[in-house]
């Protein structure tokens, strides 16, 4: 069984003036349900306010939860923060935290949302409101659930918010492999950044990922990995600059799963980015990613 985390609040009505595909999370849920009885579903509790404030500025937390985010911050986020978006923003990090707890028990679990790696201490950015990766990592460490967490970010965009929010915490390491010339323009400093030139394809991507990530895994020896499984490195993604094929994305995630499983490292995934005019096509990318990640842990082939 693959353990999945989903909350009804993940599916929020689209705010006005938003280019984000708000129906994606519902489509991902529906497509996964069509796969049948290979999943165990879990519903998270919203991330408690005290943990939101352990990572984000309390004033910003209040702005989000009360749906009173100033217009300049909403412009950075990319959409208005309505009451429904505020509920979603609190549910998603609760889901990533629960997925991590389930991964520690079962080897792997996936959140059907999350990967909001651009959110900073006092503002959101790039379609990200609260940084679920940083929130889950800080809470797990502070609760003494684990001693060391590695956040592996394979989204096409650098995980700048995650790197900034976890800087100075020796228990949390960050790895980001991304398109060098893509958003954000001003990059943060991860524990290890791996910038790629435009147009990198399957072979070069996988060689670089293996060459750079394996030494960090060995030296840092994490008790848990949080995996940002963005599918926007695909060639032709609306906001991407890399050139992976569909098979290349699946190979990436099977490799991640195999590496973690063979080393006995529990890992939890968050959805990450994926953009295009066809929301169903983007959602199918995310579903294929979750199936590929769960394949090694489940110990049997799953039809993609």
Beta strands, then each sheet from edge to edge (+ up, - down):
strand 1: 2-5
strand 2: 39-42
strand 3: 108-111
strand 4: 149-153
strand 5: 172-179
strand 6: 192-196
strand 7: 224-228
strand 8: 266-270
sheet 1: 2+ 1+ 3+ 8+ 7+ 4+ 5+ 6+
end
